[in-house]
Amino acid sequence: MPVRFGFANKDPMQPDDAITPVQIEHSIDEVWIGEELDQYYNYLDYHFEEGGIYLRARVYLDDPRTATLFGPFESRQSSKVVTAPSIREAVEAYLGRRFHKVVQR
C-alpha cells in the first residue's frame, strides 16, 4: 500500500479530519555542559491554526506514541490561553487517530 506523508492511505471507515496541521516541524535541542552533551531532545511539533486560534502538539521521537498538546492560545505569537472547545476537540481527534496517548498541558 503506498504511503503519503508518513501515514498509510486513509481507511474509508475512519472519519475525515476536521483539522490538519498547518506545519509539522522537526527540531533537535541539545544542552551541553562544557564539552559534554547533557541533554538531547529530538521532536516533532505539529502546529494547528484556525480562525487565529493556535495549538501545538509535541512528539518526542524517543517516545513516538505520545503527543503532548499545548493550547489553545489566542494566536501563534501569544501564550494567552483561550477557550476554544471545537478546535481543541478537532485537534485531539486528529492526534488520537495517530498516537496511542494524547496528553493535555
C-alpha positions as CSV (number, residue, x, y, z in Angstrom):
1,M,0.0,0.0,0.0
2,P,1.5,3.4,-0.9
3,V,2.3,5.7,2.0
4,R,1.8,9.5,1.8
5,F,3.2,11.9,4.4
6,G,4.2,9.1,6.8
7,F,0.7,7.7,7.0
8,A,-0.9,4.8,5.1
9,N,-3.8,5.7,2.8
10,K,-6.9,6.7,4.6
11,D,-9.2,3.9,5.9
12,P,-12.6,4.5,4.4
13,M,-14.2,3.6,7.7
14,Q,-12.4,6.5,9.5
15,P,-14.0,10.0,9.6
16,D,-12.3,12.8,7.7
17,D,-10.1,15.1,9.8
18,A,-11.9,18.3,10.7
19,I,-8.4,20.0,11.0
20,T,-4.9,19.2,9.9
21,P,-1.6,20.7,10.8
22,V,-0.6,23.9,9.0
23,Q,3.0,22.9,9.6
24,I,5.0,19.9,11.0
25,E,8.4,20.9,12.2
26,H,11.3,18.6,13.2
27,S,13.8,20.0,15.8
28,I,16.7,18.9,17.9
29,D,17.7,20.6,21.1
30,E,21.0,19.9,22.8
31,V,22.1,21.0,26.2
32,W,25.9,21.0,26.6
33,I,27.8,21.4,29.9
34,G,31.3,22.3,28.9
35,E,32.4,19.7,26.3
36,E,29.8,17.1,27.4
37,L,26.3,16.6,26.0
38,D,24.0,16.6,29.0
39,Q,20.5,16.5,27.3
40,Y,19.3,15.7,23.8
41,Y,15.7,16.3,22.6
42,N,14.6,15.1,19.2
43,Y,11.0,16.0,18.5
44,L,8.2,16.9,16.0
45,D,6.0,19.9,16.6
46,Y,2.5,19.8,14.9
47,H,1.2,23.4,14.5
48,F,-2.6,23.9,14.2
49,E,-4.3,27.2,13.4
50,E,-8.0,28.0,12.8
51,G,-9.6,31.4,12.9
52,G,-6.4,32.8,14.5
53,I,-6.6,30.2,17.4
54,Y,-3.3,28.2,17.7
55,L,-2.5,24.8,19.2
56,R,0.8,22.9,19.2
57,A,1.4,19.2,19.8
58,R,4.9,17.9,20.5
59,V,6.0,14.3,19.9
60,Y,9.4,13.3,21.3
61,L,10.9,10.8,19.0
62,D,12.2,8.7,21.9
63,D,8.5,8.1,22.8
64,P,6.8,8.4,19.4
65,R,3.5,7.0,20.6
66,T,2.7,10.0,22.9
67,A,1.7,13.5,21.8
68,T,1.6,16.4,24.2
69,L,-1.0,19.1,23.3
70,F,-0.4,22.8,24.3
71,G,-3.2,25.4,24.0
72,P,-5.5,26.6,22.6
73,F,-3.8,30.0,22.6
74,E,-5.0,33.4,21.3
75,S,-2.5,33.2,18.4
76,R,0.7,31.6,17.5
77,Q,2.7,34.5,18.9
78,S,0.7,34.5,22.2
79,S,0.8,32.4,25.4
80,K,-2.6,33.6,26.4
81,V,-4.8,30.5,26.8
82,V,-8.3,30.8,25.4
83,T,-11.4,28.7,25.4
84,A,-12.0,27.1,22.0
85,P,-13.5,23.7,22.6
86,S,-14.4,22.9,19.0
87,I,-10.9,23.4,17.6
88,R,-9.3,21.6,20.7
89,E,-11.6,18.6,20.2
90,A,-10.8,18.5,16.4
91,V,-7.1,18.6,17.2
92,E,-7.5,15.9,19.9
93,A,-9.4,13.7,17.4
94,Y,-6.6,14.2,14.7
95,L,-3.9,13.3,17.3
96,G,-6.0,10.4,18.7
97,R,-6.1,8.7,15.3
98,R,-2.3,8.9,15.0
99,F,-0.9,8.5,18.5
100,H,-1.5,5.9,21.3
101,K,-1.6,8.6,24.0
102,V,-2.5,12.3,23.9
103,V,-1.6,14.4,27.0
104,Q,-3.0,17.9,27.5
105,R,-0.7,20.6,29.0
